[in-house]
Amino acid sequence: MLAPSEEKSDVSKDRFSEELEQVFGHFPRCHMKNLLGDFKAEGRENIFKPTIWNECLHQDSDENGVREVDFAISKKSGC
């Protein structure tokens, strides 16, 4: 899967997010999953550190960065 860059339309970003949701949906909910890759995202503000630590080259988040963190947070399981 290829993540759309920041300048792409919201439609293409939403389509990517839906595809990512489908892929994650194929795995059991309580199994550990690691999501790795270049999501063409930027940002490492302090509020995101519990999710992404310091693993970003950019200081400020762009829309793709926020989408990536939101997805990761939404997948945290209470198992």
Summary of the structure (lengths in Angstrom):
residues: 79
radius of gyration: 12.8
end to end distance: 27.7
largest distance: 37.0
contacts: 169
relative contact order: 0.20
helix: 44%
strand: 0%
